[in-house]
Amino acid sequence: MWSASPPTVATRFGFVPSGACLRTVVASPAIVALALLALVASVASWSVTSYAVVLLQDGYGLGLEVANLSLTAMFVAGAVAVLGGGYLSDRFSPGPVIVSSYASVALFVGVLASLAVAPAVAVVAVVLVGGLRALGGPARSRLADVVSARADLGRNFAIVSVGTMAGSAVAPPMVGGLIEYADLRVAFLVVAGITVLAAGVALAIVRSYGDGRETAAGSTPGDD
């Protein structure tokens, strides 16, 4: 008679049963909050990405070529700005960076939603949105590091990534429906509102769980 059951494949390779994993997630409200932030921010970001060309064409009368070039410039601006976001998050602290990033994006999306600015200004605003939203990416990663134990980094990254992927799935049909049943102005005003919500969630996370500023302030060069 066996005194103990042999190890299963799951326990041998360190897999955690789904029920235990769910309990662990629920016991980490900071990570759940970051996943919510990723969801909201992703909805806003993918809404702009998916419909910027439509906005510039139908809302501002620009040609398809110019609208597509503006979208490309938006991505280039994001690629450059993400480096700046990483520097700012390391140099100062991620909290102000991420809140400022989302608040600024909300402002410029609101400007675009007005349909009242010149087409050239709209192009500049689209490019600025691409750069400003990218500033918040490294800051959000820093926040996840701050609230994570070293052993949980991979799992927490996966949880936050689920929020990002869910947001990217929700955004296109949501904004498409708003454009079809309302209009471009309403659709992008909603996107601006969602971005304001993202800034509010980020601010709540920083106030509730901190952003690592205290730890950085308390360290000395000899601690590294």
C-alpha positions as CSV (number, residue, x, y, z in Angstrom):
1,M,0.0,0.0,0.0
2,W,1.4,3.3,-1.0
3,S,2.1,5.7,1.8
4,A,1.8,8.8,-0.4
5,S,0.6,9.3,-3.9
6,P,3.2,9.9,-6.6
7,P,3.7,13.5,-7.8
8,T,1.5,14.6,-10.6
9,V,2.9,16.3,-13.7
10,A,1.4,19.6,-12.5
11,T,3.1,19.5,-9.1
12,R,6.4,18.1,-10.6
13,F,6.7,21.2,-12.9
14,G,5.4,23.7,-10.4
15,F,2.0,24.3,-11.9
16,V,-0.6,25.9,-9.6
17,P,-4.1,24.6,-9.7
18,S,-6.5,27.1,-11.2
19,G,-8.5,27.6,-8.0
20,A,-5.4,28.4,-6.1
21,C,-4.2,30.7,-8.8
22,L,-7.6,32.5,-8.8
23,R,-7.4,32.9,-5.0
24,T,-3.9,34.3,-5.3
25,V,-5.1,36.9,-7.9
26,V,-8.0,38.0,-5.8
27,A,-5.6,38.3,-2.8
28,S,-3.5,40.8,-4.9
29,P,-5.8,43.8,-5.3
30,A,-3.0,46.0,-6.6
31,I,-2.5,43.7,-9.5
32,V,-6.2,43.5,-10.2
33,A,-6.2,47.3,-10.2
34,L,-3.3,47.4,-12.6
35,A,-5.1,44.9,-14.9
36,L,-8.2,47.2,-14.8
37,L,-5.9,50.2,-15.7
38,A,-4.4,48.2,-18.6
39,L,-8.0,47.4,-19.8
40,V,-9.2,51.0,-19.7
41,A,-6.0,52.4,-21.2
42,S,-6.0,49.8,-23.9
43,V,-9.5,50.6,-24.9
44,A,-8.6,54.2,-25.3
45,S,-5.4,53.5,-27.1
46,W,-6.8,51.0,-29.6
47,S,-9.8,53.2,-30.2
48,V,-7.5,56.0,-31.5
49,T,-5.3,53.5,-33.4
50,S,-8.2,51.8,-35.1
51,Y,-10.1,55.0,-36.1
52,A,-7.6,57.8,-36.4
53,V,-7.6,57.4,-40.2
54,V,-11.4,57.5,-40.3
55,L,-11.4,60.6,-38.1
56,L,-8.9,62.4,-40.3
57,Q,-10.7,61.5,-43.5
58,D,-14.4,61.8,-42.6
59,G,-14.0,64.4,-39.8
60,Y,-11.3,66.7,-41.3
61,G,-11.5,66.0,-45.0
62,L,-8.0,64.7,-45.4
63,G,-7.1,62.3,-48.1
64,L,-6.3,58.6,-47.4
65,E,-2.6,59.0,-48.1
66,V,-2.2,61.9,-45.7
67,A,-4.3,60.1,-43.1
68,N,-2.2,56.9,-43.3
69,L,1.0,58.9,-43.1
70,S,-0.3,60.6,-40.0
71,L,-1.0,57.2,-38.5
72,T,2.6,56.1,-39.3
73,A,3.9,59.3,-37.7
74,M,1.9,58.5,-34.7
75,F,3.6,55.1,-34.3
76,V,7.0,56.7,-34.9
77,A,6.3,59.3,-32.2
78,G,5.3,56.5,-29.9
79,A,8.5,54.5,-30.5
80,V,10.6,57.6,-29.6
81,A,8.5,58.7,-26.7
82,V,8.5,55.3,-25.0
83,L,12.3,55.7,-24.5
84,G,11.6,59.1,-22.8
85,G,8.9,57.5,-20.7
86,G,11.4,54.9,-19.5
87,Y,13.9,57.6,-18.6
88,L,11.4,59.7,-16.8
89,S,10.0,56.7,-14.8
90,D,13.5,55.8,-13.7
91,R,14.7,59.4,-13.1
92,F,11.7,60.5,-11.1
93,S,8.8,58.2,-10.3
94,P,6.2,56.4,-12.5
95,G,3.1,57.9,-10.8
96,P,3.3,61.5,-12.1
97,V,4.5,60.2,-15.5
98,I,1.6,57.8,-16.1
99,V,-1.1,60.2,-14.8
100,S,0.3,63.1,-16.9
101,S,0.5,60.8,-19.9
102,Y,-3.2,59.8,-19.8
103,A,-4.4,63.3,-18.9
104,S,-2.6,64.8,-21.8
105,V,-3.9,62.1,-24.2
106,A,-7.4,62.8,-23.0
107,L,-6.9,66.6,-23.7
108,F,-5.7,66.0,-27.3
109,V,-8.4,63.4,-28.1
110,G,-10.9,65.9,-26.8
111,V,-9.5,68.5,-29.2
112,L,-9.8,66.0,-32.1
113,A,-13.3,65.1,-31.1
114,S,-14.4,68.7,-31.4
115,L,-13.9,68.6,-35.2
116,A,-13.3,72.3,-34.9
117,V,-9.6,72.6,-35.5
118,A,-7.8,73.0,-38.8
119,P,-6.8,69.7,-40.5
120,A,-3.1,70.5,-40.0
121,V,-3.7,70.9,-36.3
122,A,-5.6,67.6,-36.2
123,V,-2.6,65.8,-37.8
124,V,-0.3,67.3,-35.2
125,A,-2.8,66.2,-32.4
126,V,-2.8,62.7,-33.7
127,V,1.0,62.5,-33.7
128,L,1.1,64.0,-30.2
129,V,-1.4,61.4,-29.0
130,G,0.9,58.7,-30.2
131,G,3.8,60.1,-28.3
132,L,2.0,61.0,-25.1
133,R,0.3,57.7,-24.7
134,A,3.6,55.9,-25.1
135,L,5.1,57.7,-22.1
136,G,2.8,55.8,-19.8
137,G,3.9,52.3,-20.9
138,P,7.2,52.1,-19.0
139,A,5.5,53.8,-16.0
140,R,2.8,51.2,-15.8
141,S,5.5,48.5,-15.9
142,R,7.3,50.2,-13.1
143,L,4.1,50.3,-11.0
144,A,3.7,46.5,-11.6
145,D,7.2,45.9,-10.4
146,V,6.6,48.0,-7.3
147,V,3.5,46.1,-6.2
148,S,4.9,42.6,-7.1
149,A,7.0,40.2,-5.2
150,R,10.0,38.9,-7.1
151,A,8.5,35.5,-7.4
152,D,5.2,36.8,-8.9
153,L,6.6,39.0,-11.7
154,G,5.7,36.6,-14.5
155,R,2.2,35.8,-13.2
156,N,1.5,39.5,-12.6
157,F,2.7,40.5,-16.0
158,A,0.4,37.9,-17.5
159,I,-2.6,39.2,-15.5
160,V,-1.9,42.8,-16.6
161,S,-1.4,41.6,-20.2
162,V,-4.9,40.0,-20.1
163,G,-6.3,43.5,-19.4
164,T,-4.4,44.9,-22.3
165,M,-5.6,42.2,-24.7
166,A,-9.2,42.5,-23.5
167,G,-9.1,46.2,-24.1
168,S,-7.7,45.8,-27.7
169,A,-10.6,43.4,-28.4
170,V,-13.3,45.7,-27.0
171,A,-12.2,49.0,-28.6
172,P,-12.8,48.5,-32.3
173,P,-16.4,47.2,-32.1
174,M,-17.2,49.7,-29.4
175,V,-16.0,52.8,-31.3
176,G,-17.3,51.4,-34.6
177,G,-20.8,51.1,-33.1
178,L,-20.6,54.6,-31.7
179,I,-19.7,56.0,-35.1
180,E,-22.4,54.1,-36.8
181,Y,-25.2,54.9,-34.4
182,A,-24.1,58.3,-33.2
183,D,-21.2,60.1,-35.0
184,L,-17.5,60.7,-35.0
185,R,-17.7,63.5,-32.4
186,V,-19.6,61.4,-29.9
187,A,-17.3,58.4,-30.5
188,F,-14.1,60.3,-29.8
189,L,-15.6,62.2,-26.9
190,V,-16.3,58.8,-25.3
191,V,-12.7,57.8,-26.0
192,A,-11.5,61.1,-24.3
193,G,-13.7,60.2,-21.3
194,I,-12.3,56.7,-21.1
195,T,-8.8,58.2,-21.1
196,V,-9.7,60.5,-18.3
197,L,-11.0,57.4,-16.5
198,A,-7.6,55.7,-17.1
199,A,-5.8,58.7,-15.5
200,G,-8.2,58.5,-12.5
201,V,-7.5,54.8,-12.1
202,A,-3.8,55.4,-12.3
203,L,-4.0,58.2,-9.7
204,A,-6.0,55.9,-7.4
205,I,-3.4,53.1,-7.7
206,V,-0.6,55.5,-6.9
207,R,-2.4,56.9,-3.9
208,S,-3.4,53.5,-2.6
209,Y,-0.2,51.4,-3.2
210,G,2.5,54.0,-3.9
211,D,4.8,54.1,-6.9
212,G,8.2,53.3,-5.4
213,R,9.2,56.9,-4.7
214,E,9.6,56.3,-1.0
215,T,11.9,53.3,-1.6
216,A,14.0,55.2,-4.1
217,A,14.2,58.2,-1.7
218,G,15.4,56.0,1.1
219,S,18.1,54.2,-0.8
220,T,21.7,55.3,-1.1
221,P,24.4,54.7,-3.7
222,G,25.9,52.1,-1.4
223,D,22.7,50.1,-1.4
224,D,23.1,48.9,-5.0
